[in-house]
Amino acid sequence: MQNEKTVCWINGKMVAPEDAVVSVFDHGLLYGDGVFEGIRYYNQKAFRLSEHLQRLRDSAMVLNINLRYSEAALGRAINELILESRQQQGYIRLIVTRGVGSLGIDPVTCQEPTVILIASPLSLLAADKRQQGIRVMLSGVRRIPVDVLDPRVKSLNYLNNVLAKMQANAAGMDEAIMLNASGNITEGSADNVFLVKNDMLLTPEVSSGALAGITRHLVICLARDHGIEVIESRLTPYDLYTSDECFLTGTGVELIPIAEIDGRKVNTCPGTMFRLIEAAFQKTIMEET
Ligand SMILES: Cc1ncc(COP(=O)(O)O)c(C=O)c1O
């Protein structure tokens, strides 16, 4: 929900939230034809910005959308927006749609991409959930197969994730974890999954059908820096149910421990490895912002 601290930028111009509107003929709206990024800023500095801009570029390349602005120009716009927000920390949504075109699906009718930036405070997860952990379920909604629409593309087509989140809401759960068509763990509706077994850190390989999360990558690096063995592999519900610890990672949730999966209590929550990596994660934020 927008509030007085929300600031927007569309196609190069800072606009008030109430004036931040796009055409009904924008193919982002008509067909979900576009890409996006969710970026955090701390201490008025965007965190891991170059990684986000690189992923946006990769997503746009797959869809053959021209970003219209260079990474440097987008970076400058983001910094301007952060200053304008007057907030020490918050969330930035960067969206690039195919642009305005005819009603038909054909992208060639779209002349120019629409580029949107929104900076807004994050509605943070309740502190008790952060400390005690969340309850998750394995969703009946299967992740879109990699050979249909590669989940590495952070596109405006998030219906798969929305359906999983709706299922979690209906079940009174905090989050839903999706499986792929072969029954392997992929990811949550907006986060990656990690589990700990025998002092090793495991996470589904991206090719199972997960976004190559920027927080995921950082967690893998931090764990390896601490001498922890990290394995990216095919994981099943069995692995999750029998894990010593598990947690989710994402720009929005940062790192959040899981206390319960499908009614089964996780061995330790938050576990020792979670605490170690979470501390290293917070240290990185302090150092980089
Ligand atoms: C489907 C999905 N998986 C994982 C993530 C976590 O990725 P990141 O750490 O880059 O925010 C997100 C959030 O962007 C997401 O939408």
The ligand as a Gaussian input file, in Angstrom:
#p B3LYP/6-31G(d) Opt

LIG

0 1
 C       10.363000     -16.386000      -6.654000
 C       11.470000     -15.794000      -5.853000
 N       12.428000     -16.613000      -5.383000
 C       13.446000     -16.123000      -4.646000
 C       13.548000     -14.784000      -4.339000
 C       14.712000     -14.272000      -3.546000
 O       15.620000     -13.620000      -4.391000
 P       16.501000     -12.396000      -3.891000
 O       17.345000     -12.902000      -2.790000
 O       17.284000     -12.000000      -5.073000
 O       15.552000     -11.345000      -3.449000
 C       12.571000     -13.900000      -4.814000
 C       12.635000     -12.463000      -4.510000
 O       13.089000     -11.706000      -5.272000
 C       11.516000     -14.419000      -5.603000
 O       10.575000     -13.609000      -6.083000

